[in-house]
Structure formats: C-alpha cells, structure tokens
Amino acid sequence: MRKRGAAQDIKKVNRQKCEVLHISTSLECYYKCMELLMQRLIAPNDRNGNPRRLFVIYDADYGEIQAVFDEGYQGLGAVPQDIRSVSVELPSIPVSVSTYREFRKR
C-alpha cells in the first residue's frame, strides 16, 4: 500500500506524458493529460467485522496500477483529493479475500 507519495508519483508520470505530447506542463495540461480510473474492490469482512475494501487507481492508457489505498473506515476519504478530482470512478466489484490480500501488497 502506497499512501504517502502516491499523488506525487502519479503527477510525475503524467507530467512526463505531457512532455512527450510536446505540451507545457502547466496545471491545465496536467489535468488534461491525467487519465486515471478508480475502482473499489470489496472483499468479505474479517471475522471481527472489519471491512476489507480497497481503492485501486489505474492508468487509463496502459491499465497499470498506479496506487492502492486501503479504505478502512474512511470511505472515499482514503484517496487523496487531488487524485479523486481527476479520476473516473468505475463500479465497485466483489473480490475474494486472496485477491484483496494480493492487491493490498502492491
């Protein structure tokens, strides 16, 4: 789970995309070049009733996972605002506990 620095990493990657497209790296360009998908993975609660939910942030161009955020009890607040504001939210999907654990390790 990469909570700190994930937003900076995503900005860095997308700034590079802007440069490849020969567009300035202004804030306006940053938002135009940013194409992120956000999907919520829902696994069954643990035996104590604690939720097992993740938000996975994908790069829309290549489908690569950019960041994973454990929802905990924060809900959508677990994802930083600057990522939420530029990402497209996909429908939530149920997953197994093993899939949840696999994604959480990223």
Buried (B, 14 or more C-beta within 10 A) or exposed (E): EBEEEBBEEBBEBBBEBBEEEEBEBEEEBBEBBBBBBBBBBBBEEEEEEEBBBBBBBBBEEEEEEBBBBBBEEEEEEBBBEBBBEBBEBEEEEEBEEEBBEEBBEE
